[in-house]
Amino acid sequence: MHGTEAPSAWVQRWSHLVPAGGSVLDVACGQGRHMRWFSEANHAVTGVDSAQAAIESVAKLGEAVLADIENGPWPFAGRTFEGVVVTNYLWRPLLPAIIECVAPGGVLIYETFAAGNETVGKPSRPDFLLQPGELLRACQGLRVVAFEDGFQDGPPRFIQRIAAVRLPAGEPLARYAL
């Protein structure tokens, strides 16, 4: 079933950057694979999705918010999280709001499809494909720890992904080591 697969390897790789016990927001959480991953690591988790079935399936993990984030208000205005996770989802008008949710000392872990994916499968509409360097530009106020943009095998796809932290004043960069 879609959404019940293992957490993204990218999310797993960079999840150590979320401060211990910190709260994590999973945007377009689906069946909650990343909510489960962080919940099992003792993080308070919040998931948001527009599908009632998805929200019902993750309600036992933490805060589950049913919201049409593309057409309605952003339900997390004024809130911050030590981790914000987005995978396989892109709605450009939300990028600033999503990034604003990253707390000082927190991390954004984002991975989705990129231009070129139309040559190997779906999604293929430009509305759902990041342009070269688009995540880098969107994260200008954050410290980029890792960024990739290109082709991946198994299954074949073009993706763009980033791990970026919001440095608190006076925080040494060493805390965010690979």
VMD Tcl script that builds the backbone (N, CA, C; Angstrom):
set m [mol new atoms 534]
animate dup $m
set s [atomselect $m all]
$s set {name element resname resid chain x y z} {
  {N N MET 1 A 0.838 -1.178 0.000}
  {CA C MET 1 A 0.000 0.000 0.000}
  {C C MET 1 A 0.886 1.246 0.000}
  {N N HIS 2 A 0.541 2.226 -0.835}
  {CA C HIS 2 A 1.301 3.461 -0.925}
  {C C HIS 2 A 1.361 4.140 0.442}
  {N N GLY 3 A 2.540 4.577 0.819}
  {CA C GLY 3 A 2.704 5.285 2.078}
  {C C GLY 3 A 3.110 4.405 3.241}
  {N N THR 4 A 3.077 3.104 3.046}
  {CA C THR 4 A 3.456 2.218 4.140}
  {C C THR 4 A 4.875 1.681 3.946}
  {N N GLU 5 A 5.531 2.099 2.875}
  {CA C GLU 5 A 6.888 1.651 2.635}
  {C C GLU 5 A 7.834 2.260 3.685}
  {N N ALA 6 A 9.070 1.817 3.654}
  {CA C ALA 6 A 10.082 2.303 4.594}
  {C C ALA 6 A 10.278 3.805 4.432}
  {N N PRO 7 A 10.737 4.456 5.477}
  {CA C PRO 7 A 11.030 5.886 5.354}
  {C C PRO 7 A 12.067 6.131 4.263}
  {N N SER 8 A 12.006 7.280 3.683}
  {CA C SER 8 A 12.976 7.674 2.669}
  {C C SER 8 A 14.391 7.557 3.231}
  {N N ALA 9 A 15.303 7.045 2.430}
  {CA C ALA 9 A 16.701 6.945 2.847}
  {C C ALA 9 A 17.272 8.333 3.151}
  {N N TRP 10 A 16.823 9.337 2.408}
  {CA C TRP 10 A 17.280 10.722 2.643}
  {C C TRP 10 A 16.818 11.199 4.022}
  {N N VAL 11 A 15.569 10.937 4.357}
  {CA C VAL 11 A 15.049 11.326 5.668}
  {C C VAL 11 A 15.814 10.575 6.763}
  {N N GLN 12 A 16.019 9.294 6.576}
  {CA C GLN 12 A 16.766 8.514 7.570}
  {C C GLN 12 A 18.187 9.068 7.740}
  {N N ARG 13 A 18.816 9.389 6.623}
  {CA C ARG 13 A 20.209 9.858 6.670}
  {C C ARG 13 A 20.359 11.140 7.477}
  {N N TRP 14 A 19.387 12.060 7.367}
  {CA C TRP 14 A 19.530 13.383 7.988}
  {C C TRP 14 A 18.676 13.559 9.238}
  {N N SER 15 A 17.959 12.536 9.647}
  {CA C SER 15 A 17.082 12.669 10.815}
  {C C SER 15 A 17.854 12.944 12.105}
  {N N HIS 16 A 19.131 12.595 12.144}
  {CA C HIS 16 A 19.926 12.876 13.346}
  {C C HIS 16 A 20.093 14.376 13.615}
  {N N LEU 17 A 19.811 15.197 12.616}
  {CA C LEU 17 A 19.916 16.642 12.799}
  {C C LEU 17 A 18.743 17.228 13.589}
  {N N VAL 18 A 17.665 16.482 13.720}
  {CA C VAL 18 A 16.540 16.949 14.532}
  {C C VAL 18 A 16.966 16.817 15.995}
  {N N PRO 19 A 16.904 17.905 16.766}
  {CA C PRO 19 A 17.303 17.817 18.173}
  {C C PRO 19 A 16.533 16.710 18.905}
  {N N ALA 20 A 17.201 16.042 19.830}
  {CA C ALA 20 A 16.610 14.946 20.589}
  {C C ALA 20 A 15.280 15.379 21.203}
  {N N GLY 21 A 14.253 14.579 20.959}
  {CA C GLY 21 A 12.927 14.863 21.509}
  {C C GLY 21 A 12.199 16.007 20.845}
  {N N GLY 22 A 12.805 16.628 19.826}
  {CA C GLY 22 A 12.187 17.768 19.152}
  {C C GLY 22 A 10.942 17.382 18.380}
  {N N SER 23 A 10.078 18.345 18.186}
  {CA C SER 23 A 8.836 18.108 17.441}
  {C C SER 23 A 9.115 18.076 15.948}
  {N N VAL 24 A 8.352 17.237 15.241}
  {CA C VAL 24 A 8.547 17.052 13.801}
  {C C VAL 24 A 7.206 17.200 13.092}
  {N N LEU 25 A 7.205 18.002 12.035}
  {CA C LEU 25 A 6.039 18.171 11.163}
  {C C LEU 25 A 6.284 17.406 9.876}
  {N N ASP 26 A 5.339 16.550 9.507}
  {CA C ASP 26 A 5.386 15.806 8.246}
  {C C ASP 26 A 4.306 16.386 7.346}
  {N N VAL 27 A 4.725 17.104 6.305}
  {CA C VAL 27 A 3.803 17.774 5.387}
  {C C VAL 27 A 3.371 16.789 4.305}
  {N N ALA 28 A 2.062 16.707 4.060}
  {CA C ALA 28 A 1.497 15.731 3.123}
  {C C ALA 28 A 1.926 14.338 3.578}
  {N N CYS 29 A 1.576 14.022 4.819}
  {CA C CYS 29 A 2.109 12.849 5.520}
  {C C CYS 29 A 1.652 11.513 4.968}
  {N N GLY 30 A 0.557 11.478 4.218}
  {CA C GLY 30 A 0.091 10.199 3.689}
  {C C GLY 30 A -0.172 9.204 4.800}
  {N N GLN 31 A 0.312 7.993 4.638}
  {CA C GLN 31 A 0.103 6.939 5.627}
  {C C GLN 31 A 1.081 7.014 6.803}
  {N N GLY 32 A 1.934 8.042 6.832}
  {CA C GLY 32 A 2.737 8.318 8.017}
  {C C GLY 32 A 4.053 7.597 8.160}
  {N N ARG 33 A 4.673 7.205 7.052}
  {CA C ARG 33 A 5.933 6.470 7.185}
  {C C ARG 33 A 7.002 7.288 7.917}
  {N N HIS 34 A 7.026 8.606 7.684}
  {CA C HIS 34 A 8.024 9.429 8.376}
  {C C HIS 34 A 7.567 9.790 9.781}
  {N N MET 35 A 6.282 9.930 9.980}
  {CA C MET 35 A 5.781 10.143 11.341}
  {C C MET 35 A 6.155 8.947 12.214}
  {N N ARG 36 A 6.005 7.737 11.684}
  {CA C ARG 36 A 6.361 6.537 12.437}
  {C C ARG 36 A 7.850 6.525 12.773}
  {N N TRP 37 A 8.663 6.843 11.774}
  {CA C TRP 37 A 10.118 6.853 11.949}
  {C C TRP 37 A 10.502 7.785 13.108}
  {N N PHE 38 A 9.969 8.987 13.098}
  {CA C PHE 38 A 10.334 9.945 14.145}
  {C C PHE 38 A 9.671 9.612 15.480}
  {N N SER 39 A 8.458 9.112 15.454}
  {CA C SER 39 A 7.787 8.720 16.687}
  {C C SER 39 A 8.570 7.604 17.394}
  {N N GLU 40 A 9.068 6.653 16.619}
  {CA C GLU 40 A 9.858 5.558 17.187}
  {C C GLU 40 A 11.177 6.051 17.770}
  {N N ALA 41 A 11.616 7.251 17.344}
  {CA C ALA 41 A 12.842 7.850 17.886}
  {C C ALA 41 A 12.506 8.871 18.984}
  {N N ASN 42 A 11.296 8.768 19.526}
  {CA C ASN 42 A 10.858 9.599 20.658}
  {C C ASN 42 A 10.692 11.082 20.349}
  {N N HIS 43 A 10.258 11.384 19.136}
  {CA C HIS 43 A 9.910 12.754 18.774}
  {C C HIS 43 A 8.397 12.908 18.822}
  {N N ALA 44 A 7.939 14.071 19.234}
  {CA C ALA 44 A 6.523 14.405 19.100}
  {C C ALA 44 A 6.285 14.686 17.624}
  {N N VAL 45 A 5.267 14.067 17.046}
  {CA C VAL 45 A 5.046 14.203 15.610}
  {C C VAL 45 A 3.686 14.821 15.310}
  {N N THR 46 A 3.686 15.585 14.235}
  {CA C THR 46 A 2.474 16.184 13.697}
  {C C THR 46 A 2.460 15.886 12.210}
  {N N GLY 47 A 1.332 15.445 11.710}
  {CA C GLY 47 A 1.186 15.198 10.285}
  {C C GLY 47 A 0.009 15.974 9.749}
  {N N VAL 48 A 0.132 16.440 8.528}
  {CA C VAL 48 A -0.962 17.129 7.864}
  {C C VAL 48 A -1.162 16.499 6.496}
  {N N ASP 49 A -2.425 16.303 6.139}
  {CA C ASP 49 A -2.764 15.736 4.839}
  {C C ASP 49 A -4.201 16.146 4.520}
  {N N SER 50 A -4.537 16.118 3.249}
  {CA C SER 50 A -5.897 16.477 2.833}
  {C C SER 50 A -6.816 15.264 2.750}
  {N N ALA 51 A -6.265 14.073 2.914}
  {CA C ALA 51 A -7.063 12.852 2.808}
  {C C ALA 51 A -7.502 12.375 4.193}
  {N N GLN 52 A -8.783 12.245 4.373}
  {CA C GLN 52 A -9.340 11.785 5.646}
  {C C GLN 52 A -8.769 10.423 6.039}
  {N N ALA 53 A -8.672 9.506 5.084}
  {CA C ALA 53 A -8.154 8.165 5.378}
  {C C ALA 53 A -6.709 8.235 5.878}
  {N N ALA 54 A -5.912 9.113 5.298}
  {CA C ALA 54 A -4.527 9.265 5.734}
  {C C ALA 54 A -4.479 9.758 7.174}
  {N N ILE 55 A -5.266 10.759 7.474}
  {CA C ILE 55 A -5.271 11.329 8.825}
  {C C ILE 55 A -5.760 10.297 9.842}
  {N N GLU 56 A -6.767 9.542 9.482}
  {CA C GLU 56 A -7.246 8.491 10.395}
  {C C GLU 56 A -6.154 7.458 10.656}
  {N N SER 57 A -5.350 7.161 9.648}
  {CA C SER 57 A -4.319 6.135 9.807}
  {C C SER 57 A -3.135 6.604 10.655}
  {N N VAL 58 A -2.942 7.913 10.802}
  {CA C VAL 58 A -1.797 8.408 11.571}
  {C C VAL 58 A -2.196 9.018 12.911}
  {N N ALA 59 A -3.473 9.094 13.195}
  {CA C ALA 59 A -3.952 9.777 14.403}
  {C C ALA 59 A -3.341 9.204 15.680}
  {N N LYS 60 A -3.071 7.921 15.707}
  {CA C LYS 60 A -2.518 7.306 16.925}
  {C C LYS 60 A -1.044 7.657 17.138}
  {N N LEU 61 A -0.382 8.201 16.117}
  {CA C LEU 61 A 1.043 8.519 16.223}
  {C C LEU 61 A 1.313 9.857 16.895}
  {N N GLY 62 A 0.373 10.777 16.757}
  {CA C GLY 62 A 0.572 12.122 17.287}
  {C C GLY 62 A -0.536 13.034 16.809}
  {N N GLU 63 A -0.216 14.305 16.663}
  {CA C GLU 63 A -1.205 15.270 16.169}
  {C C GLU 63 A -1.429 15.020 14.685}
  {N N ALA 64 A -2.679 14.860 14.288}
  {CA C ALA 64 A -3.035 14.592 12.895}
  {C C ALA 64 A -4.006 15.681 12.450}
  {N N VAL 65 A -3.600 16.446 11.444}
  {CA C VAL 65 A -4.368 17.601 11.008}
  {C C VAL 65 A -4.898 17.366 9.599}
  {N N LEU 66 A -6.210 17.363 9.480}
  {CA C LEU 66 A -6.859 17.265 8.176}
  {C C LEU 66 A -6.998 18.681 7.635}
  {N N ALA 67 A -6.336 18.965 6.512}
  {CA C ALA 67 A -6.388 20.315 5.947}
  {C C ALA 67 A -6.078 20.276 4.465}
  {N N ASP 68 A -6.769 21.108 3.732}
  {CA C ASP 68 A -6.474 21.306 2.317}
  {C C ASP 68 A -5.453 22.432 2.241}
  {N N ILE 69 A -4.175 22.069 2.339}
  {CA C ILE 69 A -3.123 23.077 2.430}
  {C C ILE 69 A -2.863 23.797 1.111}
  {N N GLU 70 A -3.439 23.305 0.036}
  {CA C GLU 70 A -3.262 23.980 -1.245}
  {C C GLU 70 A -4.334 25.033 -1.487}
  {N N ASN 71 A -5.497 24.858 -0.905}
  {CA C ASN 71 A -6.596 25.798 -1.146}
  {C C ASN 71 A -7.083 26.510 0.113}
  {N N GLY 72 A -6.702 26.025 1.260}
  {CA C GLY 72 A -7.146 26.619 2.506}
  {C C GLY 72 A -6.000 27.317 3.209}
  {N N PRO 73 A -6.255 27.791 4.406}
  {CA C PRO 73 A -5.172 28.446 5.151}
  {C C PRO 73 A -4.150 27.434 5.635}
  {N N TRP 74 A -2.919 27.883 5.780}
  {CA C TRP 74 A -1.841 27.055 6.321}
  {C C TRP 74 A -2.127 26.873 7.808}
  {N N PRO 75 A -2.326 25.641 8.261}
  {CA C PRO 75 A -2.760 25.409 9.645}
  {C C PRO 75 A -1.681 25.602 10.706}
  {N N PHE 76 A -0.449 25.905 10.297}
  {CA C PHE 76 A 0.644 26.012 11.259}
  {C C PHE 76 A 1.246 27.405 11.325}
  {N N ALA 77 A 0.499 28.404 10.905}
  {CA C ALA 77 A 0.984 29.784 10.961}
  {C C ALA 77 A 1.369 30.115 12.401}
  {N N GLY 78 A 2.567 30.620 12.577}
  {CA C GLY 78 A 3.046 30.988 13.906}
  {C C GLY 78 A 3.644 29.848 14.708}
  {N N ARG 79 A 3.591 28.616 14.207}
  {CA C ARG 79 A 4.168 27.467 14.911}
  {C C ARG 79 A 5.498 27.095 14.279}
  {N N THR 80 A 6.382 26.560 15.108}
  {CA C THR 80 A 7.651 26.056 14.591}
  {C C THR 80 A 7.877 24.642 15.103}
  {N N PHE 81 A 8.729 23.934 14.376}
  {CA C PHE 81 A 9.054 22.541 14.672}
  {C C PHE 81 A 10.558 22.365 14.539}
  {N N GLU 82 A 11.104 21.453 15.330}
  {CA C GLU 82 A 12.541 21.193 15.252}
  {C C GLU 82 A 12.887 20.383 14.000}
  {N N GLY 83 A 11.917 19.752 13.418}
  {CA C GLY 83 A 12.101 19.041 12.156}
  {C C GLY 83 A 10.889 19.244 11.274}
  {N N VAL 84 A 11.125 19.532 10.014}
  {CA C VAL 84 A 10.046 19.628 9.026}
  {C C VAL 84 A 10.444 18.718 7.874}
  {N N VAL 85 A 9.560 17.768 7.558}
  {CA C VAL 85 A 9.839 16.755 6.546}
  {C C VAL 85 A 8.811 16.859 5.427}
  {N N VAL 86 A 9.309 16.860 4.200}
  {CA C VAL 86 A 8.438 16.855 3.022}
  {C C VAL 86 A 9.050 15.890 2.016}
  {N N THR 87 A 8.248 14.913 1.569}
  {CA C THR 87 A 8.733 14.006 0.524}
  {C C THR 87 A 7.638 13.819 -0.518}
  {N N ASN 88 A 8.070 13.767 -1.760}
  {CA C ASN 88 A 7.171 13.501 -2.894}
  {C C ASN 88 A 5.977 14.451 -2.922}
  {N N TYR 89 A 6.219 15.705 -2.590}
  {CA C TYR 89 A 5.144 16.702 -2.582}
  {C C TYR 89 A 5.736 18.059 -2.932}
  {N N LEU 90 A 5.026 18.783 -3.788}
  {CA C LEU 90 A 5.436 20.140 -4.144}
  {C C LEU 90 A 4.197 20.983 -4.416}
  {N N TRP 91 A 4.076 22.044 -3.658}
  {CA C TRP 91 A 3.089 23.095 -3.917}
  {C C TRP 91 A 3.835 24.394 -3.651}
  {N N ARG 92 A 4.356 24.984 -4.730}
  {CA C ARG 92 A 5.258 26.126 -4.616}
  {C C ARG 92 A 4.754 27.258 -3.722}
  {N N PRO 93 A 3.459 27.605 -3.775}
  {CA C PRO 93 A 3.018 28.706 -2.909}
  {C C PRO 93 A 3.240 28.432 -1.416}
  {N N LEU 94 A 3.388 27.174 -1.027}
  {CA C LEU 94 A 3.599 26.821 0.383}
  {C C LEU 94 A 5.060 26.819 0.816}
  {N N LEU 95 A 5.988 26.843 -0.117}
  {CA C LEU 95 A 7.403 26.741 0.257}
  {C C LEU 95 A 7.797 27.755 1.336}
  {N N PRO 96 A 7.451 29.034 1.223}
  {CA C PRO 96 A 7.842 29.967 2.290}
  {C C PRO 96 A 7.231 29.616 3.646}
  {N N ALA 97 A 5.983 29.199 3.680}
  {CA C ALA 97 A 5.335 28.836 4.946}
  {C C ALA 97 A 5.974 27.599 5.554}
  {N N ILE 98 A 6.311 26.630 4.723}
  {CA C ILE 98 A 6.962 25.408 5.209}
  {C C ILE 98 A 8.313 25.748 5.826}
  {N N ILE 99 A 9.091 26.553 5.143}
  {CA C ILE 99 A 10.420 26.923 5.631}
  {C C ILE 99 A 10.312 27.760 6.904}
  {N N GLU 100 A 9.313 28.608 6.976}
  {CA C GLU 100 A 9.100 29.432 8.170}
  {C C GLU 100 A 8.809 28.575 9.402}
  {N N CYS 101 A 8.315 27.371 9.212}
  {CA C CYS 101 A 8.015 26.464 10.333}
  {C C CYS 101 A 9.249 25.831 10.960}
  {N N VAL 102 A 10.415 25.989 10.343}
  {CA C VAL 102 A 11.638 25.415 10.904}
  {C C VAL 102 A 12.103 26.298 12.061}
  {N N ALA 103 A 12.143 25.720 13.259}
  {CA C ALA 103 A 12.547 26.446 14.458}
  {C C ALA 103 A 14.053 26.730 14.440}
  {N N PRO 104 A 14.507 27.737 15.170}
  {CA C PRO 104 A 15.957 27.911 15.345}
  {C C PRO 104 A 16.549 26.619 15.912}
  {N N GLY 105 A 17.596 26.141 15.280}
  {CA C GLY 105 A 18.193 24.869 15.663}
  {C C GLY 105 A 17.532 23.669 15.009}
  {N N GLY 106 A 16.474 23.914 14.234}
  {CA C GLY 106 A 15.736 22.848 13.571}
  {C C GLY 106 A 16.222 22.607 12.156}
  {N N VAL 107 A 15.657 21.569 11.531}
  {CA C VAL 107 A 16.107 21.151 10.206}
  {C C VAL 107 A 14.919 20.936 9.272}
  {N N LEU 108 A 15.115 21.291 8.021}
  {CA C LEU 108 A 14.188 20.968 6.942}
  {C C LEU 108 A 14.804 19.821 6.159}
  {N N ILE 109 A 14.042 18.739 6.004}
  {CA C ILE 109 A 14.472 17.603 5.184}
  {C C ILE 109 A 13.421 17.470 4.087}
  {N N TYR 110 A 13.812 17.773 2.870}
  {CA C TYR 110 A 12.855 17.871 1.758}
  {C C TYR 110 A 13.391 17.061 0.589}
  {N N GLU 111 A 12.511 16.269 -0.021}
  {CA C GLU 111 A 12.890 15.443 -1.175}
  {C C GLU 111 A 11.672 15.296 -2.071}
  {N N THR 112 A 11.814 15.702 -3.328}
  {CA C THR 112 A 10.711 15.507 -4.265}
  {C C THR 112 A 11.238 15.458 -5.693}
  {N N PHE 113 A 10.329 15.312 -6.608}
  {CA C PHE 113 A 10.680 15.128 -8.014}
  {C C PHE 113 A 11.176 16.422 -8.645}
  {N N ALA 114 A 12.043 16.255 -9.635}
  {CA C ALA 114 A 12.677 17.397 -10.293}
  {C C ALA 114 A 12.517 17.311 -11.800}
  {N N ALA 115 A 12.798 18.436 -12.429}
  {CA C ALA 115 A 12.775 18.510 -13.890}
  {C C ALA 115 A 13.628 17.385 -14.460}
  {N N GLY 116 A 13.124 16.764 -15.492}
  {CA C GLY 116 A 13.749 15.593 -16.094}
  {C C GLY 116 A 12.928 14.351 -15.817}
  {N N ASN 117 A 12.140 14.382 -14.726}
  {CA C ASN 117 A 11.336 13.211 -14.385}
  {C C ASN 117 A 10.309 12.892 -15.465}
  {N N GLU 118 A 9.910 13.911 -16.208}
  {CA C GLU 118 A 8.935 13.684 -17.282}
  {C C GLU 118 A 9.464 12.727 -18.340}
  {N N THR 119 A 10.780 12.504 -18.391}
  {CA C THR 119 A 11.368 11.595 -19.373}
  {C C THR 119 A 11.353 10.139 -18.911}
  {N N VAL 120 A 11.057 9.919 -17.615}
  {CA C VAL 120 A 11.097 8.554 -17.092}
  {C C VAL 120 A 9.800 8.112 -16.424}
  {N N GLY 121 A 8.861 9.017 -16.232}
  {CA C GLY 121 A 7.621 8.618 -15.584}
  {C C GLY 121 A 6.850 9.772 -14.994}
  {N N LYS 122 A 6.028 9.452 -14.006}
  {CA C LYS 122 A 5.179 10.432 -13.332}
  {C C LYS 122 A 5.788 10.763 -11.980}
  {N N PRO 123 A 5.579 11.989 -11.488}
  {CA C PRO 123 A 4.850 13.067 -12.143}
  {C C PRO 123 A 5.642 13.627 -13.320}
  {N N SER 124 A 4.893 14.174 -14.259}
  {CA C SER 124 A 5.522 14.721 -15.460}
  {C C SER 124 A 5.138 16.175 -15.714}
  {N N ARG 125 A 4.140 16.681 -15.006}
  {CA C ARG 125 A 3.731 18.077 -15.187}
  {C C ARG 125 A 4.741 19.010 -14.532}
  {N N PRO 126 A 5.149 20.056 -15.214}
  {CA C PRO 126 A 6.118 21.002 -14.648}
  {C C PRO 126 A 5.688 21.586 -13.292}
  {N N ASP 127 A 4.379 21.674 -13.056}
  {CA C ASP 127 A 3.888 22.188 -11.767}
  {C C ASP 127 A 4.374 21.348 -10.597}
  {N N PHE 128 A 4.686 20.069 -10.843}
  {CA C PHE 128 A 5.064 19.152 -9.771}
  {C C PHE 128 A 6.531 18.745 -9.823}
  {N N LEU 129 A 7.326 19.469 -10.616}
  {CA C LEU 129 A 8.744 19.160 -10.761}
  {C C LEU 129 A 9.581 20.388 -10.418}
  {N N LEU 130 A 10.487 20.238 -9.471}
  {CA C LEU 130 A 11.373 21.339 -9.114}
  {C C LEU 130 A 12.318 21.654 -10.261}
  {N N GLN 131 A 12.587 22.911 -10.450}
  {CA C GLN 131 A 13.551 23.351 -11.444}
  {C C GLN 131 A 14.953 23.294 -10.834}
  {N N PRO 132 A 16.008 23.243 -11.668}
  {CA C PRO 132 A 17.367 23.154 -11.129}
  {C C PRO 132 A 17.631 24.249 -10.082}
  {N N GLY 133 A 18.114 23.832 -8.924}
  {CA C GLY 133 A 18.463 24.760 -7.865}
  {C C GLY 133 A 17.300 25.403 -7.132}
  {N N GLU 134 A 16.082 24.990 -7.440}
  {CA C GLU 134 A 14.912 25.646 -6.846}
  {C C GLU 134 A 14.875 25.507 -5.324}
  {N N LEU 135 A 15.180 24.336 -4.794}
  {CA C LEU 135 A 15.194 24.182 -3.334}
  {C C LEU 135 A 16.302 25.018 -2.703}
  {N N LEU 136 A 17.434 25.112 -3.349}
  {CA C LEU 136 A 18.508 25.962 -2.824}
  {C C LEU 136 A 18.044 27.409 -2.699}
  {N N ARG 137 A 17.387 27.905 -3.716}
  {CA C ARG 137 A 16.892 29.290 -3.672}
  {C C ARG 137 A 15.834 29.462 -2.592}
  {N N ALA 138 A 14.954 28.485 -2.452}
  {CA C ALA 138 A 13.891 28.579 -1.448}
  {C C ALA 138 A 14.454 28.565 -0.031}
  {N N CYS 139 A 15.601 27.946 0.163}
  {CA C CYS 139 A 16.196 27.793 1.498}
  {C C CYS 139 A 17.306 28.801 1.772}
  {N N GLN 140 A 17.283 29.927 1.109}
  {CA C GLN 140 A 18.360 30.912 1.262}
  {C C GLN 140 A 18.566 31.361 2.707}
  {N N GLY 141 A 17.531 31.352 3.530}
  {CA C GLY 141 A 17.675 31.771 4.917}
  {C C GLY 141 A 18.161 30.676 5.840}
  {N N LEU 142 A 18.393 29.488 5.302}
  {CA C LEU 142 A 18.839 28.350 6.104}
  {C C LEU 142 A 20.266 27.973 5.721}
  {N N ARG 143 A 20.924 27.239 6.581}
  {CA C ARG 143 A 22.267 26.729 6.303}
  {C C ARG 143 A 22.123 25.348 5.667}
  {N N VAL 144 A 22.518 25.234 4.413}
  {CA C VAL 144 A 22.397 23.969 3.689}
  {C C VAL 144 A 23.495 23.015 4.148}
  {N N VAL 145 A 23.075 21.848 4.607}
  {CA C VAL 145 A 23.994 20.808 5.053}
  {C C VAL 145 A 24.255 19.830 3.912}
  {N N ALA 146 A 23.212 19.550 3.127}
  {CA C ALA 146 A 23.345 18.623 1.999}
  {C C ALA 146 A 22.318 18.979 0.938}
  {N N PHE 147 A 22.699 18.788 -0.315}
  {CA C PHE 147 A 21.809 19.057 -1.435}
  {C C PHE 147 A 22.178 18.122 -2.576}
  {N N GLU 148 A 21.156 17.559 -3.216}
  {CA C GLU 148 A 21.360 16.740 -4.402}
  {C C GLU 148 A 20.290 17.076 -5.423}
  {N N ASP 149 A 20.660 17.014 -6.671}
  {CA C ASP 149 A 19.736 17.299 -7.762}
  {C C ASP 149 A 20.168 16.452 -8.946}
  {N N GLY 150 A 19.368 15.431 -9.265}
  {CA C GLY 150 A 19.750 14.603 -10.400}
  {C C GLY 150 A 18.979 13.312 -10.489}
  {N N PHE 151 A 19.532 12.397 -11.251}
  {CA C PHE 151 A 18.890 11.125 -11.558}
  {C C PHE 151 A 19.205 10.094 -10.484}
  {N N GLN 152 A 18.202 9.295 -10.130}
  {CA C GLN 152 A 18.353 8.192 -9.185}
  {C C GLN 152 A 17.790 6.922 -9.813}
  {N N ASP 153 A 18.421 5.797 -9.529}
  {CA C ASP 153 A 17.907 4.500 -9.965}
  {C C ASP 153 A 16.978 3.933 -8.917}
  {N N GLY 154 A 16.253 2.897 -9.308}
  {CA C GLY 154 A 15.475 2.045 -8.413}
  {C C GLY 154 A 14.405 2.716 -7.579}
  {N N PRO 155 A 13.331 3.128 -8.095}
  {CA C PRO 155 A 12.969 3.216 -9.512}
  {C C PRO 155 A 13.604 4.449 -10.155}
  {N N PRO 156 A 13.722 4.440 -11.485}
  {CA C PRO 156 A 14.326 5.586 -12.168}
  {C C PRO 156 A 13.485 6.845 -11.936}
  {N N ARG 157 A 14.160 7.908 -11.504}
  {CA C ARG 157 A 13.480 9.176 -11.247}
  {C C ARG 157 A 14.505 10.292 -11.150}
  {N N PHE 158 A 14.041 11.494 -11.401}
  {CA C PHE 158 A 14.845 12.690 -11.176}
  {C C PHE 158 A 14.326 13.328 -9.898}
  {N N ILE 159 A 15.235 13.602 -8.979}
  {CA C ILE 159 A 14.816 14.177 -7.713}
  {C C ILE 159 A 15.729 15.334 -7.312}
  {N N GLN 160 A 15.202 16.119 -6.410}
  {CA C GLN 160 A 15.965 17.181 -5.777}
  {C C GLN 160 A 15.701 17.040 -4.289}
  {N N ARG 161 A 16.749 17.151 -3.493}
  {CA C ARG 161 A 16.573 16.993 -2.062}
  {C C ARG 161 A 17.578 17.856 -1.308}
  {N N ILE 162 A 17.136 18.234 -0.108}
  {CA C ILE 162 A 17.945 19.143 0.691}
  {C C ILE 162 A 17.779 18.818 2.167}
  {N N ALA 163 A 18.820 19.030 2.902}
  {CA C ALA 163 A 18.781 19.051 4.365}
  {C C ALA 163 A 19.384 20.391 4.743}
  {N N ALA 164 A 18.602 21.207 5.437}
  {CA C ALA 164 A 19.044 22.567 5.758}
  {C C ALA 164 A 18.581 22.932 7.159}
  {N N VAL 165 A 19.436 23.605 7.902}
  {CA C VAL 165 A 19.131 23.960 9.282}
  {C C VAL 165 A 18.968 25.475 9.427}
  {N N ARG 166 A 18.156 25.842 10.405}
  {CA C ARG 166 A 18.039 27.255 10.776}
  {C C ARG 166 A 18.956 27.429 11.989}
  {N N LEU 167 A 20.099 28.058 11.756}
  {CA C LEU 167 A 21.066 28.229 12.826}
  {C C LEU 167 A 20.558 29.234 13.856}
  {N N PRO 168 A 20.540 28.851 15.120}
  {CA C PRO 168 A 20.222 29.827 16.147}
  {C C PRO 168 A 21.426 30.747 16.364}
  {N N ALA 169 A 21.178 31.933 16.862}
  {CA C ALA 169 A 22.261 32.874 17.109}
  {C C ALA 169 A 23.317 32.232 18.001}
  {N N GLY 170 A 24.570 32.307 17.568}
  {CA C GLY 170 A 25.682 31.804 18.355}
  {C C GLY 170 A 25.889 30.314 18.319}
  {N N GLU 171 A 25.106 29.590 17.569}
  {CA C GLU 171 A 25.234 28.122 17.502}
  {C C GLU 171 A 26.403 27.747 16.591}
  {N N PRO 172 A 27.315 26.884 17.059}
  {CA C PRO 172 A 28.410 26.463 16.189}
  {C C PRO 172 A 27.904 25.507 15.107}
  {N N LEU 173 A 28.448 25.648 13.936}
  {CA C LEU 173 A 28.066 24.803 12.810}
  {C C LEU 173 A 28.450 23.343 13.049}
  {N N ALA 174 A 29.417 23.078 13.901}
  {CA C ALA 174 A 29.891 21.712 14.133}
  {C C ALA 174 A 28.788 20.761 14.563}
  {N N ARG 175 A 27.751 21.260 15.235}
  {CA C ARG 175 A 26.640 20.409 15.668}
  {C C ARG 175 A 25.972 19.720 14.476}
  {N N TYR 176 A 26.084 20.310 13.311}
  {CA C TYR 176 A 25.392 19.816 12.126}
  {C C TYR 176 A 26.329 19.023 11.217}
  {N N ALA 177 A 27.234 18.301 11.833}
  {CA C ALA 177 A 28.207 17.514 11.071}
  {C C ALA 177 A 27.511 16.350 10.364}
  {N N LEU 178 A 28.135 15.915 9.309}
  {CA C LEU 178 A 27.622 14.797 8.538}
  {C C LEU 178 A 27.656 13.561 9.395}
}
mol reanalyze $m
mol bondsrecalc $m
mol representation Tube
mol addrep $m
